[in-house]
Amino acid sequence: MIDIMFMSILYSNNLSQHRDKNEYFYKKVLEIKEQHKNAPQKSGWICDTFNTDGLYDLYQDPVFQPILRDIKFEVLKFSKEFGQGNHDISYNGGWINLASPGAYQEYHVHGNSHFSIVYYIDVPDNSGDIVFLSPEATVADMYPLPKEEKVTYAGMKTFKFKPAANDLLIFRSNVMHMVNQNKSDRDRVSISINFTF
């Protein structure tokens, strides 16, 4: 008999009903980046992905409200996997990410929140997959297993997701994740949001 002791789960769905708003958010992040082109980079980050955190209140944008409503509905559905079906969630900050060619995002978590999402606006081919890190990978393995050609779910240390436009990913905010370098010749654009109960 095999029991699953611990697991990190990732929820994905495509919200193609909002594709008509993608161009609006792309133009918005370019406009904000231009307005703040001489501002110093945020301290604590070594990556070069631009984001609108602290520069633009996504929550107050009426164009964003229908997307937020649908995202919140999906997060509530996902929260039932954690036995949290009786609680409501609140928006806890959101921003637009702009990864120009060559940009990447280092491993990080989203503090002070329960669930985090990424909603993809534009994802050119080879513009960087999101990679999740197993909690087991952050602990020193004193006696690692031999390498195998085919790794099973039980042996995985990372999980890579290749997104498409309008894909929505939901995960616990404490799961380490990063984004590979954008090796395309176009910008990758996404929205990140945190939620709390």
N, C-alpha and C positions, 0 to 999 in steps of 0.2 A: 504494500500500500504506500502511495506517495501523497503526502500532504504539502500544500503550498504554505510555507511559513510566512514569508514576507514578499511583498511585491509592490512595484511602482507601476501605476497604470496611466496610460495616455489615451485621451479621448480625441477623436478627429471627426470632422464633418466638413462638408463644403457648403458655404452659404452663398451660392451663385446668384440668389435673388438680389444681392447687393452689388453686383459687378458694375452697375451703372455709376456707382459712387467712387470707383477706384481712381479715375482720373482726377477727381476733385481732391482726394487726399494726397495724391502724388504732387499736384501743383501746390497744395498747402504746405507740405514739408519742404519743398524747394524754396518757396517764398520765405519761410521761417529761417531756413539755413542761410539764405542770402542776407536777411536782416541781422543775423548774428555771426556773420563770417569772421569778424574780428574779435569775437568774445573768446576768452580762454577756455580750453577744453576742461571738462569736469574733472575734478581731482579723483584719484582712486581708480581710474580706468586706464588701461594701456592700449585698448583697441581704438579704432578710428571710425566706428559706426556713429553717425550723427543721430541724435534723438531730440525730440521736442520737450522732454521732461523739464518742467519748470519754466518753459517758454511759451506754452500754449495750453489752454484748458480744453482738452478734448471733450470733456463732459458737457461743457457749455455750448458746443457746436451743434446746432439743430440738425445738420446733415448727418451727424453721427448717431443721433438718438434712435432711429429705427434699427441700426446695426447693433447698438448696445442692448436694446430690448431683446433681440434674437440671441445675442451672445449670452445674456443673463439667463435666458430660458434654457440654453444648452448647459450652462454651468450648473444650474439647479438640477437638471437631469443627471449630470455626472456626479454631483454631490451625493446622490442616493447610493452610489457604489460604496460610500464611506459611512452609510447609515445616517446621513444628515438630511433626510427628506423633509423634516418638520421645521427647518430653519430657513429664514430668508437671507439673501446675501446683499451686500452693499458694494458699490463701486469704490475702489480704494486707489484711484490714480491710473492714468493711462497716457500713452505717448505714441508718437509715430517714429519709426526707425527708418533711416535712410542709409543703406550700405552701398556706397559707390564702389566701382571696380577696385579690387584690392582690399576692401574693408572686411573686417571680421569682428566677432564678439567673443571674448574670453569666457571661461567657465564662471558662472555666478548663480546665485539664488535670489529670490525676491522676498526680502524680509517684511515682517509685519503684515502678512496677508496669508490667506488659506489656499486660494486657488489663483493661478495665473493663466493667461491665455496669450496666444499669438494668432493674429488674424492677418493673412497675407493679401497684400494689395497687388503687387507685381513681383513675379518670381521668374526672371529669365533662366534659361538652361545654364547650369554650372555656376549659379550665383551664390551657392552656399547652403548646405543642408543644416538643419538643427540637430544637435547631438546631445543626448541625455546620458548622464553618468550614473552608473549603479552606486548606491551607497556603499556597497561592498568594495568598490574600487578605491574608495577614499581611505580605507583601512589597510595598513601594511599587511601584505600576504607573506607570512614567514616561510611558507612552503608551497609555492604556486604549482598548479597543475601543469602537466606538459601541454605544449601547444598542439592543437588539432586543426585539421583543415576545415572541418565543419563544426562550428560552435553552436551548441544548443542554447535554448533560452536560459537554462540553469547556469550556464557558463559565461553568459554575456556580461561584459563590463560596461559596454556602451551600446546605445541604441540610436541609430541614425534615421531621421525622417526626411524624405524629399518632398517638400511642399509644392503646391500649385496655387495659382491665384484663387482667392476666396476660400482657401482652406482655413479652418479654425482648429487649433490645438488647445486642449485644456489639460493642465497637470497641477499637482500639488506644488505650491510655491517653494517648498524646501528641496525640490529635486534639482540637483546641479545640471546646468545645461549651457551650451555654447553654440556658436554658429560658425561654420567653416568659412574660409575666405571666399569672397566673391571673385571668381575667376572669369566672369563674363565681361562684356564691354558695356553693360547697362546697369542701372541702379536696381537693387532689390529693396522693396518697400513693404513694411509690415506695421501693424499696430500691436502694442503690448498693453495689457490691462491686468490689474490686480483686483481681487475681490476678497472681502472678509464676511464672516457670519455676523 
